[in-house]
Amino acid sequence: MGAASPQAPAWLVYDAAPPEPDGGATVPGSDGGPQPGGGALPGGGALSGGGALSGGGALSGGGALPGGGALPGGVLMSGTQARTRATLHEALAGALALPGWYGRNWDALADTLADRLDAGPLTVVVTDAADLLADEPPAQLGTLLDVLGAVAAGGHETLRVVLRDHPGRLSALRDRVAAVLSGRVVGRVVGRVDGRVGGPPSVG
């Protein structure tokens, strides 16, 4: 009998979303304009100014997690726009409204998220999550999880990451994450980012 799949960490949540009937609408960006490649949140509504999550509730400044619970400090990004490491950093820079000098590497992401948690809790909702880092070697997803896990463990406030996709696609994503968490993916190198947060070294 094979080993049981590792449980997802407490800061990571899976959310099965129904398919969009029109193939996906746009998601408002931080400036109120459309963010290409996104999809409307189940239940409809714009994110900027408080779009609705499935089951209702505003994402910005509140809202509901799958199965209930608060969703504080929520921001939305599209996994379709984050298929590579470079586009992941671009998507995060847009979702979190980061300044132009954001370093777009793992160290910079750890620092940015740690600083953000100094100001309050943060929830990142990734739509089309099965596409997240899909064009990168599997180890890159492991590195991202390492960074997020270290920030969640060391942050002054709560970090929550919600991976949202259609049920069939979400199953494949769970398998990818389980492979990383169980150590079946090689190539992850975990070091120390800085004095506050442990994680991978600077690899771009």
C-alpha positions as a Markdown table, in Angstrom:
| # | Residue | x | y | z |
|---|---|---|---|---|
| 1 | Met | 0.0 | 0.0 | 0.0 |
| 2 | Gly | 1.4 | 3.4 | -1.0 |
| 3 | Ala | 2.2 | 6.2 | 1.4 |
| 4 | Ala | -0.6 | 8.6 | 2.1 |
| 5 | Ser | -0.5 | 11.9 | 0.4 |
| 6 | Pro | 0.8 | 14.7 | 2.6 |
| 7 | Gln | -1.8 | 17.1 | 4.0 |
| 8 | Ala | -1.8 | 20.6 | 2.6 |
| 9 | Pro | -0.4 | 23.2 | 5.1 |
| 10 | Ala | -2.9 | 25.2 | 7.1 |
| 11 | Trp | -2.3 | 28.4 | 5.1 |
| 12 | Leu | -3.1 | 26.7 | 1.8 |
| 13 | Val | -6.8 | 26.2 | 0.8 |
| 14 | Tyr | -8.3 | 24.5 | -2.3 |
| 15 | Asp | -11.5 | 25.9 | -3.7 |
| 16 | Ala | -13.4 | 24.2 | -6.5 |
| 17 | Ala | -15.1 | 26.7 | -8.8 |
| 18 | Pro | -17.7 | 26.0 | -11.5 |
| 19 | Pro | -16.7 | 26.6 | -15.1 |
| 20 | Glu | -17.4 | 30.0 | -16.6 |
| 21 | Pro | -20.2 | 29.7 | -19.2 |
| 22 | Asp | -18.7 | 32.3 | -21.4 |
| 23 | Gly | -15.1 | 31.0 | -21.2 |
| 24 | Gly | -14.0 | 33.5 | -18.5 |
| 25 | Ala | -14.6 | 37.2 | -18.0 |
| 26 | Thr | -12.1 | 39.7 | -17.0 |
| 27 | Val | -11.0 | 40.4 | -13.4 |
| 28 | Pro | -10.7 | 44.0 | -12.4 |
| 29 | Gly | -7.1 | 45.1 | -11.7 |
| 30 | Ser | -5.9 | 47.3 | -8.9 |
| 31 | Asp | -6.6 | 50.4 | -11.0 |
| 32 | Gly | -10.2 | 49.3 | -11.7 |
| 33 | Gly | -9.5 | 48.2 | -15.2 |
| 34 | Pro | -9.7 | 44.7 | -16.6 |
| 35 | Gln | -7.0 | 42.1 | -15.9 |
| 36 | Pro | -6.6 | 40.0 | -19.1 |
| 37 | Gly | -6.7 | 36.2 | -18.6 |
| 38 | Gly | -8.7 | 36.3 | -15.4 |
| 39 | Gly | -12.1 | 35.0 | -14.8 |
| 40 | Ala | -15.1 | 36.4 | -12.9 |
| 41 | Leu | -15.3 | 35.3 | -9.3 |
| 42 | Pro | -18.1 | 32.7 | -8.8 |
| 43 | Gly | -21.1 | 34.6 | -7.7 |
| 44 | Gly | -20.1 | 37.5 | -9.9 |
| 45 | Gly | -19.0 | 41.0 | -9.0 |
| 46 | Ala | -15.8 | 43.0 | -9.3 |
| 47 | Leu | -12.9 | 42.4 | -7.0 |
| 48 | Ser | -11.9 | 46.1 | -6.7 |
| 49 | Gly | -14.4 | 47.6 | -4.3 |
| 50 | Gly | -15.6 | 44.2 | -3.0 |
| 51 | Gly | -16.4 | 41.5 | -5.6 |
| 52 | Ala | -18.4 | 38.5 | -4.5 |
| 53 | Leu | -16.9 | 35.1 | -3.7 |
| 54 | Ser | -18.8 | 31.9 | -4.2 |
| 55 | Gly | -21.4 | 31.9 | -1.5 |
| 56 | Gly | -21.3 | 35.7 | -1.3 |
| 57 | Gly | -19.3 | 38.1 | 0.7 |
| 58 | Ala | -16.8 | 40.8 | -0.4 |
| 59 | Leu | -13.3 | 39.7 | -1.1 |
| 60 | Ser | -11.8 | 43.1 | -0.2 |
| 61 | Gly | -12.1 | 43.7 | 3.5 |
| 62 | Gly | -13.9 | 40.5 | 4.3 |
| 63 | Gly | -15.6 | 37.6 | 2.5 |
| 64 | Ala | -15.8 | 33.9 | 3.0 |
| 65 | Leu | -13.4 | 31.0 | 2.6 |
| 66 | Pro | -14.6 | 27.7 | 1.2 |
| 67 | Gly | -16.6 | 26.1 | 4.1 |
| 68 | Gly | -16.9 | 29.4 | 5.8 |
| 69 | Gly | -14.5 | 31.7 | 7.7 |
| 70 | Ala | -13.1 | 35.2 | 7.1 |
| 71 | Leu | -11.0 | 36.1 | 4.1 |
| 72 | Pro | -9.1 | 39.2 | 5.3 |
| 73 | Gly | -7.0 | 41.4 | 3.1 |
| 74 | Gly | -7.9 | 39.5 | -0.1 |
| 75 | Val | -6.3 | 40.1 | -3.4 |
| 76 | Leu | -6.9 | 38.2 | -6.7 |
| 77 | Met | -4.5 | 36.9 | -9.3 |
| 78 | Ser | -4.8 | 34.6 | -12.3 |
| 79 | Gly | -2.8 | 31.4 | -12.5 |
| 80 | Thr | -3.0 | 31.7 | -16.3 |
| 81 | Gln | -1.0 | 34.9 | -16.1 |
| 82 | Ala | 1.6 | 33.1 | -13.9 |
| 83 | Arg | 2.7 | 30.1 | -15.9 |
| 84 | Thr | 6.4 | 30.9 | -15.6 |
| 85 | Arg | 8.5 | 32.3 | -12.8 |
| 86 | Ala | 8.9 | 35.6 | -14.5 |
| 87 | Thr | 5.1 | 36.0 | -15.2 |
| 88 | Leu | 4.4 | 34.9 | -11.6 |
| 89 | His | 6.4 | 37.8 | -10.3 |
| 90 | Glu | 4.6 | 40.1 | -12.7 |
| 91 | Ala | 1.2 | 38.8 | -11.6 |
| 92 | Leu | 2.1 | 39.2 | -8.0 |
| 93 | Ala | 3.4 | 42.7 | -8.5 |
| 94 | Gly | 0.1 | 43.7 | -10.1 |
| 95 | Ala | -2.1 | 42.0 | -7.6 |
| 96 | Leu | -0.2 | 43.4 | -4.6 |
| 97 | Ala | 0.3 | 46.8 | -6.3 |
| 98 | Leu | 4.1 | 46.5 | -5.7 |
| 99 | Pro | 6.4 | 49.4 | -6.7 |
| 100 | Gly | 8.5 | 49.3 | -9.9 |
| 101 | Trp | 11.6 | 48.5 | -7.9 |
| 102 | Tyr | 10.2 | 45.1 | -6.7 |
| 103 | Gly | 13.1 | 42.7 | -7.3 |
| 104 | Arg | 11.0 | 39.9 | -9.0 |
| 105 | Asn | 12.9 | 37.1 | -7.3 |
| 106 | Trp | 12.2 | 34.7 | -4.5 |
| 107 | Asp | 14.1 | 36.8 | -1.9 |
| 108 | Ala | 12.2 | 39.9 | -2.9 |
| 109 | Leu | 8.9 | 38.0 | -2.7 |
| 110 | Ala | 9.7 | 36.8 | 0.8 |
| 111 | Asp | 10.6 | 40.3 | 2.0 |
| 112 | Thr | 7.5 | 41.8 | 0.3 |
| 113 | Leu | 5.1 | 39.3 | 1.8 |
| 114 | Ala | 6.7 | 39.6 | 5.3 |
| 115 | Asp | 6.4 | 43.4 | 5.1 |
| 116 | Arg | 2.8 | 43.0 | 4.0 |
| 117 | Leu | 2.0 | 40.8 | 7.0 |
| 118 | Asp | 3.4 | 43.4 | 9.3 |
| 119 | Ala | 0.5 | 45.6 | 8.2 |
| 120 | Gly | -2.2 | 43.1 | 8.5 |
| 121 | Pro | -3.5 | 39.7 | 7.3 |
| 122 | Leu | -3.3 | 38.8 | 3.6 |
| 123 | Thr | -5.3 | 36.3 | 1.5 |
| 124 | Val | -4.2 | 35.6 | -2.1 |
| 125 | Val | -6.8 | 34.0 | -4.3 |
| 126 | Val | -5.4 | 32.3 | -7.4 |
| 127 | Thr | -8.0 | 31.7 | -10.1 |
| 128 | Asp | -7.2 | 29.1 | -12.8 |
| 129 | Ala | -4.8 | 27.8 | -10.3 |
| 130 | Ala | -3.9 | 24.7 | -12.2 |
| 131 | Asp | -1.9 | 26.9 | -14.6 |
| 132 | Leu | 0.3 | 28.3 | -11.8 |
| 133 | Leu | 3.9 | 27.7 | -12.8 |
| 134 | Ala | 2.7 | 25.1 | -15.3 |
| 135 | Asp | 5.5 | 26.0 | -17.8 |
| 136 | Glu | 8.3 | 25.6 | -15.2 |
| 137 | Pro | 10.0 | 22.5 | -13.8 |
| 138 | Pro | 8.1 | 21.1 | -10.8 |
| 139 | Ala | 10.8 | 22.2 | -8.4 |
| 140 | Gln | 9.8 | 25.9 | -9.0 |
| 141 | Leu | 6.4 | 25.2 | -7.5 |
| 142 | Gly | 8.2 | 23.7 | -4.5 |
| 143 | Thr | 10.3 | 26.8 | -4.1 |
| 144 | Leu | 7.2 | 29.0 | -4.2 |
| 145 | Leu | 5.6 | 26.8 | -1.5 |
| 146 | Asp | 8.8 | 27.0 | 0.5 |
| 147 | Val | 8.7 | 30.8 | 0.4 |
| 148 | Leu | 5.0 | 31.0 | 1.2 |
| 149 | Gly | 5.3 | 28.5 | 4.0 |
| 150 | Ala | 8.2 | 30.3 | 5.6 |
| 151 | Val | 6.4 | 33.7 | 5.4 |
| 152 | Ala | 3.2 | 32.2 | 6.9 |
| 153 | Ala | 5.2 | 30.7 | 9.7 |
| 154 | Gly | 7.1 | 33.8 | 10.5 |
| 155 | Gly | 4.6 | 36.5 | 9.8 |
| 156 | His | 3.0 | 38.8 | 12.4 |
| 157 | Glu | -0.4 | 38.3 | 10.8 |
| 158 | Thr | -2.1 | 35.5 | 8.9 |
| 159 | Leu | -1.2 | 34.5 | 5.3 |
| 160 | Arg | -3.8 | 32.5 | 3.4 |
| 161 | Val | -3.4 | 31.2 | -0.2 |
| 162 | Val | -6.6 | 30.0 | -2.0 |
| 163 | Leu | -6.1 | 27.9 | -5.1 |
| 164 | Arg | -9.3 | 28.1 | -7.1 |
| 165 | Asp | -10.1 | 26.1 | -10.3 |
| 166 | His | -12.6 | 23.7 | -11.8 |
| 167 | Pro | -12.9 | 20.4 | -9.9 |
| 168 | Gly | -11.2 | 18.3 | -12.6 |
| 169 | Arg | -8.2 | 20.7 | -12.9 |
| 170 | Leu | -8.0 | 21.2 | -9.2 |
| 171 | Ser | -7.4 | 17.4 | -8.7 |
| 172 | Ala | -4.3 | 17.6 | -10.9 |
| 173 | Leu | -3.1 | 20.6 | -9.0 |
| 174 | Arg | -3.5 | 18.8 | -5.7 |
| 175 | Asp | -1.3 | 16.0 | -7.1 |
| 176 | Arg | 1.4 | 18.5 | -8.2 |
| 177 | Val | 1.4 | 20.0 | -4.7 |
| 178 | Ala | 1.4 | 16.6 | -3.0 |
| 179 | Ala | 4.4 | 15.5 | -5.1 |
| 180 | Val | 6.3 | 18.6 | -3.9 |
| 181 | Leu | 5.3 | 18.3 | -0.3 |
| 182 | Ser | 6.2 | 14.6 | -0.2 |
| 183 | Gly | 9.7 | 15.2 | -1.5 |
| 184 | Arg | 9.1 | 13.4 | -4.8 |
| 185 | Val | 10.2 | 16.5 | -6.7 |
| 186 | Val | 14.0 | 17.0 | -6.9 |
| 187 | Gly | 15.8 | 20.3 | -7.4 |
| 188 | Arg | 14.5 | 22.3 | -4.4 |
| 189 | Val | 17.2 | 24.0 | -2.5 |
| 190 | Val | 16.1 | 25.5 | 0.8 |
| 191 | Gly | 18.3 | 28.0 | 2.5 |
| 192 | Arg | 17.8 | 31.3 | 4.3 |
| 193 | Val | 16.4 | 34.4 | 2.7 |
| 194 | Asp | 17.3 | 36.9 | 5.4 |
| 195 | Gly | 17.3 | 37.3 | 9.1 |
| 196 | Arg | 13.5 | 37.1 | 9.4 |
| 197 | Val | 12.3 | 34.4 | 7.0 |
| 198 | Gly | 13.7 | 31.1 | 6.1 |
| 199 | Gly | 13.4 | 29.9 | 2.4 |
| 200 | Pro | 15.2 | 29.3 | -0.8 |
| 201 | Pro | 18.3 | 31.3 | -1.8 |
| 202 | Ser | 18.3 | 33.9 | -4.5 |
| 203 | Val | 17.7 | 32.0 | -7.7 |
| 204 | Gly | 15.9 | 34.6 | -9.7 |
